[in-house]
């Protein structure tokens, strides 16, 4: 079964709080290189690993992992709203195989997703309904978080399951790297905020607009150095990329959640999507990185990376 991988950072601020033109041009070139890689590989199924930002998953029930047999985008930050083209039968087959491999996995027949899932589909495929997808949510924001080795186990199990599909499968990771945006936390939250984080009541258009405006203002304060948020950490980002690029996943098993936050910021846990995707690729044997781009972009509050990889065989 042919497989390949793309790792892609996302940011809701792309297109609204742009860095210098030279940076945008470098990002665009890296994205076009990734699109060319995808076109050459020509996948007929994408296993998409992405987080959520309290748009689809809430503390009333907060799974560490969830695979969707159907999914719909909420359309936040100007991302496309509506149903993803989920391959329900492939999703069910993969889910059943993962459970048979003794890896616990929540299933959703009506998954709600946000820009974390939608942005990579828009960037690489031009929309959310242009390629068959199996969406896999990985919690990267809501504590408590399980050990990183469980993420690797999930990715490997999905990689083995995908091998039995006789499809051209692209493992696509969305998220990371170092970043510390203004994300609400449950502990100590005011009652109204706590209720929203627990119950997940859909915001009105006006409430969503105010929330997105706060994120944009947070980015402006971040660039100005007045936000108090943790700075991006290019050294840590490159360590993560080097480790995953070498396929040194045994080392990944030793990474701790406290280390993620200390080095990469509160939302660095989104790197879990990259770990899962690389673990899926490793289930087919050794692999080689074909391209790699990285740049710290404060305007997007993101250590921003784009990588591609394929099996050595």
N, C-alpha and C positions, 0 to 999 in steps of 0.2 A: 504494500500500500504506500503510495507516494505521500510524504508529509513535508511540511516546511513551517517556518516560524517567522512572525513579525512581532517585535516589541515596540510599543508606541505610547509615549506619554500623552496625556490629555490635559487640557486646561479650559475651563469655561470662559476664560478671559481672552482666548485666541480670537482675533478679529475685532475685539472691543477695546483692548488696552495694549496696543502694539508696541513692541520694542523698536529699536532703530531699524531702518530699512535694510541695512546690511545683515542684521540678525534674521529678519524675516526672509531675506533671500536665501540665506544658508539653510534655514528650516525648510523652505519650499523645495530646495534642491534635494535635501535628504528625503522629504516625503515623496518626491517624484521618483527617486531611486527605489524607494520601497514599493511604490505603485508599479514600477517596471518589473520588479522582482515578483510581485503578485501576478501580474499579467503573464509573465513567462511560466510561472508555476501553474496557473490556471486552475485554482481550487474549485471543487464543486461542493465543498462543505467547509464552513469556518466554525471552529470551536473557539468561542470568544470569552475570555476571562476578563472580568471587570468588577469594580467595586460599586457601591451605591453611596449616595450622600444624603441619606434620610429622605429619599423620594419614593423608594419602593419597599424598603425593609426598615422595621421599627422595633423598639424594645418590647412591644407587646408579644412579639415572637421574633427573635433575632438569631437566625441560624449562622453557623460559621461558613457554610457552603450551601448553595442552592442551584439546581439545574432546572431550567425552564423548558417545558414542553410547549409553551406558548409565551409570548412576551409582547408588551406594548410600551412604547416610549411616552413619557409624560411631557416631553417637549420643553425642558428647561433650558435657560440661557440661549434661546433661539435655535436649539437643536430640533431636528425633525420629529414631529409627534406622529403616533400611530403604531400599527403592528409591525414587528419585525418578521422577516420571512423565515420563521423557525421550521426546521425539518422535524416534525413531531415524532415520526417513527424512528429517525436516527437518535433523537434525544432520549426516547424511551429505551432504546436498545443500549445506549451508552450508560444510562442511569442504572438499568438492571445489571449490567456487567460490573459496574463500579461497586454496587452493593454486594454482588457475589464475591468480590475480591476483599470483602471485610472492611470496606471504607464507608463510613456513614455519610449519607448525602440526603439533603432535603430536596423534594421535588415540588415544583410550582406549575400548575396548569394555567395560571394567569399572572405571570410575573410582570411587575412594573419596573421599568428601567429608566435611567436618566442619561445625561450627556456622557457619562463614563462608558456606556455601551455604544451610544449612538455616534459619538465623534469619530472613533476609528472606522466605523462602517461608512460614514460620510466621506472621510478623508481618502480611504483606500478604494472604496467601491462606488462612491457617488450617491449613496442613499442606504436606507434601512431595508429595502425590499428588492435588492438586486442580486443577492446571493443567499443560498441556504445557510442557516446559522443554528448552532446549538449554544445558547447563552448560559454561562456559568458565573454566578455571583460568588465573589469571595469577600467576606467582611474585612474591611481594612480601616474602619473608623470607630466602631462601637465596641467598647470594652465590656467584659473581658475578652481577650483574644487568645486562641489556642496556640500551641507551639508551632513554629515554622515547619518542623518536620512533617506535620500533618498535611500541610499544603503540598509538600513534595509528594507525599503518599497519594493524595488526591490526583495530582497531575499525572503521576505514573500510571495510576489505575485508569484514568481517562485515555491516556495514550495507548495502553494495551487494548482498551475497549474499541478505540477508533481503528486499530489495526485490523479488526474483524469486519469492518464495514465495506471493504473494497471500494473506497472513495479516495479522492484526492483532497486531503485534509490539511487546512492551514490552521495552526494554533496561533491565536492572536491575543496578545496581552495588552491591556489598556491600564495605564496608571503610572504612579511614581514619577520621578524618583524622590530625592529629598524635597520636601515642601511642608510648610506649616501654615496653611491658610486658616482664616477664622471659621472654625467648625464648631457648632454647639456641642456641649457634652452634657450628659444626663446628671452626673453628680454635681449637686449644688445649683442646678438650674432653677430659675423661677418657675412657679407652678404652671403658667401658660406654656412656657418652653418645654417643660418636662412632659406635659400632656401631649404636645405635638410630637415629641420624640418617641413617646410610648404608643400613642394611639394612631399616629400617622394620618390625621385628618387632612385631606387634600387642601392646599392653600387656595384662596381665591386668586384670580389674576392679579389683583392689586397687591395682595400679600406676597405673591411670588416676585412681582416686580420690585417691591421694597427689599426683599431678601437679596435679589440679584444686585440691586444698587449698593447694598451693604458690602457685598463681596468685591464689587468694583472699587468702592472707596477703600476697602481694606488693602487692595492691591496698590492704589495710589499712595496710601500711607506707608506701605511696605517699601516701595521704591524710594520714597522720601526719607526713609529711615526713622519714621515716627510711630511705627506700629507696635514695636516691642515683640514681634514674632521672631522665631528663630531663623537665622539666615540660611540660605541654601548652602549645601556642603558638596562642592564638586569632587573633593577627594574621596568622600564616602560613596558618591554616585559612581565614580570610576571603579572603585573597589567592587561594588555590586556588579557592574557590567563586566569587569574582568573575570570575576568568579563564575558568573553564569555563562559567559562566553567560552570559558575553558571547560565547561561541563563539570566543574568541581562541586557537585551537589552534596557530597558528603560534608563539605565545609559549611554549606548552607544549613544543614541540620543543627549546627552549633550556634547559629544566630539566635539572639533572644529578642523579645519584644521591647525590653528596656533599652537594648542597644539600638534598635531601630529608631526609637523616639529621641534618644540622646544624640545620635549622630545625624539623623535625617529629618527630625521634626514629627509632629503629631500625626501627619498623614503619610509618612514614609511607609506605613504598613501596606500601602497600595502596591509596593514591590512584590507582595505575595502573588499578584496576578502574573508577574514575570517569572517567579519561581515555578508556579504551576505550569505555565506554558513550556518552559525549558524542561521541566520534568516529563511532560508529555512527549516532547521531542526525543528526550533521552531514552524513552521506552523502546525506541526503534534502533538504539545503538548510539555510537559517538556522532558528534555533529561539529560543523564548522560555521563560524560567523562569516557571512558574506559581505555585510556592510554594517557600519556603525557610525552614528552621529551623536554627539552630546554637546550641550551648551547650557549653562546656568542662565535662566531668563527671569530676572526678578519681576518684570512686568506681568508675567503669567504665574508668578509665585511657583516656579517649577524648575527643578533640575530636569531638563527636557532631553529625551533620548529617542532615537529611532534606530532599530537594529533589524537585521534579517539573518536567518540561519537555515541550514539544510543538513540532512544526514550526510556523513562522509561517503556512505555507500552509493 
